[in-house]
């Protein structure tokens, strides 16, 4: 039986991770070599991740050739029992002057108020959006090896495309810690 979750249900499951300040963005270079970079990000209600970057950076150049990318967001932890994070695969695109860019900038200023003093410098960079197609939540706080995975599906309701997240895997138990 397939279970569908609304974006809001999924968001509640991963909200604390989306509040983290940075994510690791992984891209593939022209020669096929992987590249990873940490970037500050914000998330909208659809779990799209917005970030700024220099268009001459390695990941921006990689993205110009291939929009596919992966993202990892990890919560802080002192030991293995607190490990929790998100792994995502999706597509990156640059955002030029548009309502989406304005909305992204508003979210960015709300999450990182210090950018108001750096607005001139930050806005010289390009805004990008990572739109996830697959998400895996890992949370050892629940139990060791706890995972959930979702894929994005699109349904048409009237003339409006609505994204939903279909749960593809439930708790995948490796072993249970008897002391937990």
C-alpha positions as MATLAB code, in Angstrom:
seq = 'XXXXXXXXXXXXXXXXXXXXXXXXXXXXXXXXXXXXXXXXXXXXXXXXXXXXXXXXXXXXXXXXXXXXXXXXXXXXXXXXXXXXXXXXXXXXXXXXXXXXXXXXXXXXXXXXXXXXXXXXXXXXXXXXXXXXXXXXXXXXXXXXXXXXXXXXXXXXXXXXXXXXXXXXXXXXXXXXXXXX';
ca = [
       0.000    0.000    0.000;
       1.459    3.357   -1.019;
       1.196    6.166    1.472;
       1.128    9.780    0.325;
       2.109   12.649    2.564;
       1.283   16.269    2.018;
       4.184   18.684    1.849;
       3.127   19.961    5.297;
       3.275   16.451    6.837;
       6.723   15.874    5.376;
       7.855   19.313    6.468;
       6.851   18.628   10.099;
       8.962   15.455   10.002;
      12.076   17.342    8.917;
      11.464   20.889   10.169;
      14.391   21.043   12.608;
      16.800   20.008    9.861;
      15.509   22.664    7.478;
      16.282   25.199   10.210;
      19.999   24.287   10.061;
      22.022   27.147    8.539;
      23.991   25.210    5.928;
      23.765   22.253    3.619;
      26.393   20.355    1.676;
      25.750   20.537   -2.049;
      27.262   17.820   -4.243;
      27.663   18.182   -8.002;
      29.502   16.357  -10.765;
      32.274   18.067  -12.711;
      32.865   17.978  -16.452;
      35.294   15.053  -16.083;
      32.862   13.212  -13.798;
      34.709   14.082  -10.610;
      32.456   14.798   -7.617;
      32.512   18.162   -5.883;
      30.967   19.156   -2.535;
      30.474   22.637   -1.093;
      28.799   23.982    2.026;
      26.303   26.790    1.390;
      23.820   28.691    3.541;
      20.246   27.919    2.509;
      16.593   28.635    3.194;
      13.563   26.470    2.509;
      10.113   27.369    1.267;
       6.838   25.542    1.988;
       7.452   23.164   -0.944;
      10.865   22.177    0.499;
      12.714   23.964   -2.308;
      16.134   25.080   -1.031;
      17.400   28.552   -2.029;
      21.037   29.619   -1.828;
      23.425   32.224   -3.227;
      26.670   31.417   -4.959;
      29.272   32.959   -7.215;
      28.424   31.954  -10.813;
      32.145   31.178  -11.291;
      32.239   28.684   -8.391;
      32.877   25.013   -9.137;
      29.352   23.919   -8.198;
      27.770   26.681  -10.287;
      29.899   25.669  -13.282;
      28.965   22.019  -12.714;
      25.310   23.006  -12.514;
      25.517   24.890  -15.818;
      26.465   21.568  -17.472;
      24.208   19.247  -15.480;
      21.327   20.372  -13.210;
      21.342   17.131  -11.187;
      22.726   17.450   -7.675;
      22.604   15.943   -4.197;
      22.257   17.677   -0.847;
      23.008   16.610    2.724;
      21.739   18.489    5.770;
      22.914   17.269    9.153;
      21.826   18.236   12.614;
      24.420   18.781   15.306;
      25.259   15.725   17.343;
      27.771   14.659   19.959;
      27.495   10.931   19.359;
      25.988    8.308   17.106;
      22.694    8.238   19.045;
      21.992   11.843   17.999;
      22.831   11.487   14.299;
      19.979   12.832   12.208;
      19.950   14.311    8.760;
      18.514   14.572    5.305;
      19.864   13.291    2.039;
      18.270   14.628   -1.137;
      18.574   14.289   -4.882;
      17.085   16.827   -7.253;
      17.677   19.599   -9.747;
      19.312   23.019   -9.402;
      18.393   26.041  -11.456;
      19.463   29.657  -11.291;
      16.815   32.238  -10.528;
      16.911   35.568  -12.309;
      14.843   38.588  -11.377;
      11.424   37.132  -10.649;
       8.824   36.758   -7.936;
      10.510   33.480   -6.931;
      13.817   35.316   -6.408;
      12.093   38.026   -4.364;
      10.362   35.375   -2.259;
      13.675   33.543   -1.801;
      15.386   36.768   -0.711;
      12.636   37.480    1.831;
      13.082   33.972    3.293;
      16.861   34.456    3.324;
      16.629   37.755    5.247;
      14.207   36.209    7.731;
      16.482   33.218    8.475;
      19.746   35.196    8.339;
      19.034   38.779    9.522;
      22.741   39.679    9.303;
      22.525   39.610    5.482;
      20.675   42.918    5.487;
      24.029   44.615    6.214;
      25.639   42.593    3.385;
      22.812   42.917    0.870;
      24.891   44.680   -1.779;
      27.583   41.982   -1.709;
      25.184   39.025   -1.510;
      23.003   40.264   -4.336;
      26.070   40.408   -6.595;
      25.947   36.604   -6.458;
      23.473   34.399   -8.258;
      20.478   32.904   -6.454;
      19.852   29.214   -7.089;
      17.083   26.841   -6.108;
      17.476   23.137   -5.432;
      14.208   21.303   -6.041;
      14.340   17.867   -4.426;
      12.850   14.854   -6.191;
      13.886   12.297   -3.537;
      14.391   12.732    0.213;
      15.746   10.379    2.865;
      15.401   11.196    6.543;
      17.870    9.435    8.858;
      17.288    9.698   12.599;
      19.213    7.639   15.159;
      17.377    9.560   17.890;
      14.386    7.326   17.089;
      16.499    4.171   16.748;
      19.780    3.171   15.161;
      19.444    3.088   11.385;
      15.965    4.674   11.299;
      15.145    5.871    7.768;
      12.231    7.141    5.744;
      12.331    7.933    2.041;
       9.998    9.930   -0.136;
       9.763   10.674   -3.854;
       8.006   13.683   -5.286;
       4.948   13.032   -7.383;
       2.837   15.551   -9.248;
      -0.920   15.391   -9.435;
      -3.150   17.651  -11.450;
      -6.036   19.149   -9.493;
      -8.025   21.214  -11.947;
      -5.417   23.222  -13.843;
      -2.969   23.366  -10.933;
      -0.076   20.914  -10.562;
       0.292   19.922   -6.927;
       3.408   18.232   -5.622;
       2.983   15.457   -3.101;
       5.519   13.237   -1.462;
       5.018    9.480   -1.675;
       6.560    7.503    1.160;
       8.658    4.774   -0.464;
      10.188    3.171    2.616;
       9.170    2.994    6.212;
      11.440    2.374    9.181;
      14.384    0.236    8.061;
      15.663   -1.274   11.264;
      19.289   -2.411   11.297;
      19.260   -3.281   14.991;
      17.631   -1.926   18.081;
      19.738   -0.551   20.914;
      18.558   -2.482   23.977;
      19.602    0.330   26.318;
      17.675    3.069   24.518;
];
